[in-house]
Amino acid sequence: MPEDDHLAALVTALRAAGCVFAEDEAELLRQAASDDEELAALLARRVAGEPLEHVVGWAAFDGLRVAVEPGVFVPRRRSEALVAVAAGLVGRGATVLDLCCGSGALGLAVATRVPGVALHAADVDPVAVRVARGNLEPVGGRVHQGDLFGALPAALRRTLDLVVANVPYVPHDELGLMPREARDHEPAVALDGGADGLDLLRRMAAEAAAWLAPGGSLVSEVNPAQVPAASAALAAGGLVVRTVEPEDDDETVVLVGTLPAAGGARS
Ligand SMILES: C[S@@+](CC[C@H](N)C(=O)[O-])C[C@H]1O[C@@H](n2cnc3c(N)ncnc32)[C@H](O)[C@@H]1O
């Protein structure tokens, strides 16, 4: 089949499957495939509803290509606001943790924006940890596996200048309202935040002061309705809280919780 007809057939198949940006997706699938047989296999996966990022093996995030694969949360462009706020808080030499790191996209973006940070990341899911290692070890990052801060070596206590943490924050009863791509292809552990969506954030907030350096900050994101309860949780953890509302996104609020420079650390 001539090249143009080939592309047109791809676009038609993608459009029929409901892909809004069918032309762009067709081009990305074509770039990802090494031959026609592989292209047909990638197209079949996409038409069956897999996220494009899982199919092509990478996600665009903060100007980077971040490797992802089936079973790992696809980093959302809205989290670039969290990264921008976080990167403005630290400089060269800072110790940074990407907690609940998934692919490690947030940590990679911060380390790219702020060269010379000591980067750590952690996730409970072994698939995420393996993918994050692939993304972060080339830039000197160390990826730990385990439950929240429990994944970290004790030597990191009270040393973290910055924690970026896009924890799961979808209320359990709203999981069914998520797009099928997320419901069917991202693990529940990456999405489900419990009854009001803040189970993980509350646990993280309660432990954060023991791991932050004095003056260090934890930066997270929630939806606007969650701001009062999430802010209260960070404050109860000993952090001074402020919020940042991204200009181009009224569905996400960035929370910054800072450990006071003197006397705020807990054991
Ligand atoms: C919403 S995803 C965010 C991933 C990544 N930070 C991003 O924005 O692309 C949440 C991540 O939290 C991880 N997670 C869930 N519960 C956890 C826990 N108790 N401890 C550590 N990680 C956890 C999931 O495996 C998932 O990778």
The ligand as an SDF file (V2000), in Angstrom:
LIG
                    3D

 27 29  0  0  0  0  0  0  0  0999 V2000
   -1.3150    8.8520   40.8640 C   0  0  0  0  0  0  0  0  0  0  0  0
    0.0500    7.7660   40.6480 S   0  0  0  0  0  0  0  0  0  0  0  0
    1.3330    8.9900   40.4300 C   0  0  0  0  0  0  0  0  0  0  0  0
    2.5810    8.4710   39.7950 C   0  0  0  0  0  0  0  0  0  0  0  0
    3.5790    9.5900   39.4560 C   0  0  0  0  0  0  0  0  0  0  0  0
    3.9400   10.3500   40.6190 N   0  0  0  0  0  0  0  0  0  0  0  0
    3.0100   10.5030   38.3850 C   0  0  0  0  0  0  0  0  0  0  0  0
    2.4770   11.5640   38.7090 O   0  0  0  0  0  0  0  0  0  0  0  0
    3.0980   10.1400   37.2170 O   0  0  0  0  0  0  0  0  0  0  0  0
    0.2890    7.2340   42.3180 C   0  0  0  0  0  0  0  0  0  0  0  0
    1.4330    6.2490   42.5500 C   0  0  0  0  0  0  0  0  0  0  0  0
    1.4210    5.9720   43.9720 O   0  0  0  0  0  0  0  0  0  0  0  0
    1.8370    4.6350   44.1590 C   0  0  0  0  0  0  0  0  0  0  0  0
    1.3960    4.2160   45.4950 N   0  0  0  0  0  0  0  0  0  0  0  0
    0.1510    3.8950   45.9060 C   0  0  0  0  0  0  0  0  0  0  0  0
    0.1460    3.5850   47.2130 N   0  0  0  0  0  0  0  0  0  0  0  0
    1.4260    3.7230   47.6500 C   0  0  0  0  0  0  0  0  0  0  0  0
    2.0640    3.5470   48.9150 C   0  0  0  0  0  0  0  0  0  0  0  0
    1.3670    3.1630   49.9920 N   0  0  0  0  0  0  0  0  0  0  0  0
    3.3890    3.7870   49.0040 N   0  0  0  0  0  0  0  0  0  0  0  0
    4.1000    4.1730   47.9040 C   0  0  0  0  0  0  0  0  0  0  0  0
    3.5530    4.3340   46.6810 N   0  0  0  0  0  0  0  0  0  0  0  0
    2.2290    4.1220   46.5500 C   0  0  0  0  0  0  0  0  0  0  0  0
    1.2130    3.8820   43.0180 C   0  0  0  0  0  0  0  0  0  0  0  0
    1.8710    2.6710   42.7860 O   0  0  0  0  0  0  0  0  0  0  0  0
    1.3620    4.9010   41.8720 C   0  0  0  0  0  0  0  0  0  0  0  0
    2.5440    4.6600   41.1450 O   0  0  0  0  0  0  0  0  0  0  0  0
  1  2  1  0
  2  3  1  0
  2 10  1  0
  3  4  1  0
  4  5  1  0
  5  6  1  0
  5  7  1  0
  7  8  2  0
  7  9  1  0
 10 11  1  0
 11 12  1  0
 11 26  1  0
 12 13  1  0
 13 14  1  0
 13 24  1  0
 14 15  1  0
 14 23  1  0
 15 16  2  0
 16 17  1  0
 17 18  1  0
 17 23  2  0
 18 19  1  0
 18 20  2  0
 20 21  1  0
 21 22  2  0
 22 23  1  0
 24 25  1  0
 24 26  1  0
 26 27  1  0
M  CHG  2   2   1   9  -1
M  END
$$$$
